[in-house]
């Protein structure tokens, strides 16, 4: 796994470490990640860095959050699709 800078996405580092451990233990790198709430894009950015071969499909119904996420993730348009929808 690639080392990443800490990101304040509201999710405890322990949760992200657990996600890393799960994928390391099964020797599988995800190709597709679905985020049910992109919020400001911090978690999406974390997963883009952590899984460099994955494409992310993200959903964010709040227009203000969506605008912030699109701005934050603009350099990754080839690997993330964001939809203004709730799931």
ABEGO torsion letter per residue (X at the ends): XBBBBBBBAGBBAAAAAAAAAAAAAAGBBBABBBBABAEAGAAAAAAAAABAABBBBBBBABAAAAAAAAAAAAAAAAABBBBBBBX
